[in-house]
């Protein structure tokens, strides 16, 4: 009898929790989306026909590994040196922390907060990920790694308590998600030397006439040039440009892209 009573109590608790959840979702529907959410592109047409920047992070080393049976982790150079040695992998090729740094630089930028940025991640294993602008990237790499493991296993990450998909795996190739007629540039140290401010102003003048977004491809790697590699950036990039005579980190390049267009468009 006691067990039955306890079970009944659990059922009533569950009913109360469900009612509270329904009440919360009803309040959210009444209040509607926030001011920041209203700025985000909702439809494919909105993404394709607006003054917006598209950033593609190419050849990101996001890969699952199972050091123990049934326990998956994100392969990285700090925690899996033994596995990399066994498989003869260069530690510089397993740097998912670079992707983490790039996403923080992009998603934390005022350009993204103003709804003017779209982000795609193309991994070294040819998994294509679409990133929602409202995603708040975990501040620590350990939590980011957990997020990536869940993404690669479940194919999507949903917002807690909301009906929003923050990250999802989409079908290749990335070209079909790019606006037709958009200029597509690869950021490479071997590209044509340009001053980013002048280059951005020139692109802005051209894109304001055509009314389509501008696409930038950035290699999410420690070394190499994915924007020039076949099956990666070379498939869709029309020209490679270099914005500095020095070798810049991928996160620094992402920041410079955001900074220049924030300046041009008066976003602060």
C-alpha positions as CSV (number, residue, x, y, z in Angstrom):
1,X,0.0,0.0,0.0
2,X,2.8,2.4,0.9
3,X,4.4,1.7,-2.4
4,X,1.2,2.4,-4.2
5,X,0.7,5.7,-2.3
6,X,4.2,6.8,-3.1
7,X,3.7,6.0,-6.8
8,X,0.5,8.0,-6.8
9,X,2.4,10.9,-5.2
10,X,5.0,10.8,-7.9
11,X,2.2,10.9,-10.5
12,X,0.6,14.0,-9.0
13,X,4.0,15.7,-8.9
14,X,4.5,14.9,-12.6
15,X,1.1,16.4,-13.4
16,X,2.0,19.6,-11.5
17,X,5.3,19.9,-13.3
18,X,3.6,19.4,-16.7
19,X,1.0,22.1,-15.8
20,X,3.8,24.5,-14.8
21,X,5.6,23.8,-18.1
22,X,2.4,24.5,-20.1
23,X,1.9,27.7,-18.2
24,X,5.4,28.9,-18.9
25,X,5.2,28.1,-22.6
26,X,1.8,30.0,-22.7
27,X,3.4,33.1,-21.1
28,X,6.3,32.9,-23.7
29,X,3.7,32.7,-26.5
30,X,1.8,35.7,-25.2
31,X,5.0,37.8,-24.7
32,X,6.3,36.8,-28.1
33,X,9.9,36.8,-29.3
34,X,12.4,39.2,-27.7
35,X,13.8,42.3,-29.6
36,X,17.0,40.4,-30.4
37,X,15.1,37.4,-31.8
38,X,13.1,39.6,-34.1
39,X,16.3,40.6,-35.9
40,X,17.2,37.0,-36.8
41,X,16.4,35.7,-40.3
42,X,13.5,33.2,-40.1
43,X,13.0,32.1,-43.7
44,X,15.4,31.0,-46.5
45,X,14.3,34.1,-48.5
46,X,15.4,36.4,-45.6
47,X,18.8,34.7,-45.4
48,X,19.3,35.0,-49.2
49,X,18.2,38.6,-49.7
50,X,19.6,40.9,-47.1
51,X,22.7,42.8,-46.1
52,X,24.4,40.0,-44.2
53,X,27.7,38.2,-43.8
54,X,28.0,34.4,-44.1
55,X,31.1,32.8,-42.4
56,X,32.0,29.2,-43.2
57,X,34.6,27.6,-40.9
58,X,36.3,25.0,-43.1
59,X,38.0,21.7,-42.1
60,X,37.2,22.0,-38.4
61,X,38.6,18.9,-36.6
62,X,35.4,17.9,-34.8
63,X,35.6,14.1,-34.4
64,X,34.3,11.6,-31.9
65,X,36.6,9.1,-30.2
66,X,35.8,6.3,-27.6
67,X,38.7,5.9,-25.2
68,X,36.4,3.6,-23.1
69,X,33.6,1.3,-24.3
70,X,30.4,3.3,-24.7
71,X,32.0,6.6,-23.6
72,X,32.4,9.1,-26.5
73,X,34.6,12.2,-26.3
74,X,35.7,15.0,-28.7
75,X,39.1,14.1,-30.0
76,X,41.6,16.8,-29.0
77,X,45.4,17.1,-28.6
78,X,45.4,17.6,-24.8
79,X,43.3,14.6,-23.7
80,X,44.1,12.0,-26.4
81,X,47.8,12.1,-27.0
82,X,48.0,8.3,-26.7
83,X,45.3,7.7,-29.2
84,X,46.9,10.2,-31.6
85,X,50.3,8.4,-31.2
86,X,48.7,5.0,-31.9
87,X,46.9,6.3,-35.1
88,X,49.9,8.4,-36.1
89,X,47.9,11.6,-36.1
90,X,49.6,14.9,-35.9
91,X,48.6,16.7,-32.7
92,X,48.2,20.0,-34.6
93,X,45.5,18.3,-36.7
94,X,43.2,17.7,-33.7
95,X,42.6,21.2,-32.4
96,X,38.8,21.6,-31.9
97,X,39.6,24.5,-29.5
98,X,40.2,26.6,-32.6
99,X,36.6,26.1,-33.6
100,X,35.5,27.0,-30.1
101,X,37.5,30.3,-30.2
102,X,36.1,31.2,-33.6
103,X,32.5,30.6,-32.5
104,X,33.0,32.7,-29.4
105,X,34.4,35.6,-31.5
106,X,31.6,35.3,-34.1
107,X,28.6,34.7,-31.9
108,X,29.6,37.3,-29.2
109,X,30.0,40.0,-31.8
110,X,27.6,43.0,-32.2
111,X,27.3,42.0,-35.8
112,X,25.7,38.7,-34.8
113,X,23.5,40.3,-32.1
114,X,22.1,42.6,-34.8
115,X,21.1,39.6,-36.8
116,X,23.6,40.2,-39.6
117,X,25.7,37.0,-39.4
118,X,25.2,33.4,-40.5
119,X,27.6,30.6,-39.6
120,X,28.3,27.2,-41.0
121,X,30.9,24.6,-39.8
122,X,32.3,22.1,-42.3
123,X,34.3,19.5,-40.5
124,X,37.4,17.5,-41.7
125,X,35.1,14.4,-41.9
126,X,32.7,16.4,-44.2
127,X,29.9,16.9,-41.6
128,X,28.1,20.2,-42.3
129,X,26.7,22.1,-39.3
130,X,24.4,25.1,-39.3
131,X,24.7,27.3,-36.3
132,X,21.8,29.4,-35.1
133,X,22.7,33.0,-34.3
134,X,21.0,32.8,-30.8
135,X,23.4,30.0,-29.7
136,X,25.4,31.0,-26.6
137,X,28.7,29.1,-26.8
138,X,29.9,27.5,-23.6
139,X,32.7,29.5,-22.1
140,X,35.0,26.6,-21.3
141,X,36.4,24.1,-23.8
142,X,35.3,21.1,-21.7
143,X,31.6,22.1,-21.9
144,X,32.0,23.0,-25.6
145,X,33.4,19.5,-26.2
146,X,30.3,18.0,-24.5
147,X,28.1,20.1,-26.7
148,X,29.9,18.8,-29.8
149,X,29.6,15.2,-28.7
150,X,25.9,15.6,-28.3
151,X,25.6,17.3,-31.6
152,X,27.5,14.6,-33.6
153,X,25.5,11.8,-31.9
154,X,22.0,13.3,-32.1
155,X,22.5,15.5,-35.2
156,X,21.0,18.5,-33.5
157,X,21.1,20.6,-30.3
158,X,17.8,22.1,-29.1
159,X,17.4,25.0,-26.7
160,X,16.3,24.1,-23.2
161,X,12.7,25.0,-22.6
162,X,12.2,26.3,-26.2
163,X,11.3,25.0,-29.6
164,X,14.5,26.4,-31.2
165,X,17.2,24.2,-32.8
166,X,20.6,25.9,-32.0
167,X,22.9,23.6,-34.0
168,X,22.0,21.0,-36.5
169,X,23.7,18.7,-39.0
170,X,22.6,19.5,-42.6
171,X,23.2,17.8,-45.9
172,X,26.3,18.7,-48.0
173,X,27.4,20.6,-50.0
174,X,27.5,24.0,-48.3
175,X,27.1,25.8,-51.7
176,X,23.3,25.1,-51.8
177,X,22.9,27.2,-48.6
178,X,24.8,30.2,-50.1
179,X,22.9,33.0,-51.7
180,X,23.0,32.9,-55.5
181,X,25.2,35.7,-56.9
182,X,27.0,36.3,-53.6
183,X,30.7,37.1,-53.7
184,X,32.7,34.3,-52.0
185,X,36.1,34.9,-50.6
186,X,38.7,32.7,-48.9
187,X,40.8,34.1,-46.1
188,X,44.3,32.9,-46.9
189,X,47.9,34.0,-46.1
190,X,48.7,33.1,-49.7
191,X,45.9,35.2,-51.2
192,X,45.9,38.7,-52.8
193,X,47.1,41.3,-50.3
194,X,44.3,43.7,-49.2
195,X,43.6,46.2,-46.5
196,X,40.5,44.8,-44.7
197,X,38.9,48.2,-44.2
198,X,39.2,49.3,-47.9
199,X,38.3,45.8,-49.1
200,X,35.1,45.7,-46.9
201,X,34.1,49.1,-48.1
202,X,34.5,48.0,-51.7
203,X,32.4,44.9,-51.1
204,X,29.8,46.8,-49.3
205,X,29.4,49.1,-52.3
206,X,28.9,46.2,-54.6
207,X,26.6,44.2,-52.3
208,X,24.4,47.2,-51.6
209,X,23.7,47.4,-55.4
210,X,23.0,43.6,-55.7
211,X,21.3,43.2,-52.3
212,X,22.9,39.8,-51.5
213,X,25.1,38.7,-48.5
214,X,28.9,38.3,-48.7
215,X,30.5,35.0,-48.0
216,X,33.8,34.5,-46.2
217,X,35.6,31.1,-45.8
218,X,38.0,30.8,-42.8
219,X,40.1,27.7,-42.1
220,X,39.4,26.4,-38.6
221,X,42.9,24.7,-38.4
222,X,46.3,25.3,-36.7
223,X,48.2,25.0,-40.0
224,X,47.5,24.5,-43.7
225,X,45.1,26.3,-46.1
226,X,41.7,24.6,-46.3
227,X,40.2,27.5,-48.3
228,X,42.4,26.3,-51.2
229,X,41.9,22.6,-50.8
230,X,39.7,20.4,-53.0
231,X,36.5,19.3,-51.3
232,X,36.7,22.2,-48.9
233,X,37.0,25.9,-49.8
234,X,38.3,25.5,-53.3
235,X,34.9,24.1,-54.4
236,X,33.1,27.5,-54.1
237,X,35.6,30.3,-53.3
238,X,36.1,32.7,-56.2
239,X,39.2,34.5,-54.8
240,X,41.6,34.1,-51.9
241,X,42.6,37.3,-50.0
242,X,45.2,38.0,-47.3
243,X,44.3,40.7,-44.8
244,X,47.7,40.8,-43.1
245,X,51.4,40.0,-43.9
246,X,51.5,38.1,-40.6
247,X,50.0,34.7,-39.9
248,X,46.8,35.4,-38.0
249,X,44.8,32.9,-35.9
250,X,41.4,31.9,-37.3
251,X,39.6,33.6,-34.3
252,X,41.5,36.9,-35.1
253,X,40.4,36.7,-38.7
254,X,36.8,36.2,-37.7
255,X,37.0,39.2,-35.3
256,X,38.4,41.4,-38.1
257,X,35.6,40.5,-40.5
258,X,33.0,41.3,-37.8
259,X,34.7,44.5,-36.7
260,X,35.0,46.0,-40.2
261,X,31.4,45.4,-41.2
262,X,30.2,46.6,-37.8
263,X,32.1,49.9,-38.6
264,X,30.6,50.1,-42.1
265,X,27.0,49.4,-41.0
266,X,27.1,51.5,-37.8
267,X,26.6,48.6,-35.5
268,X,28.1,49.0,-32.0
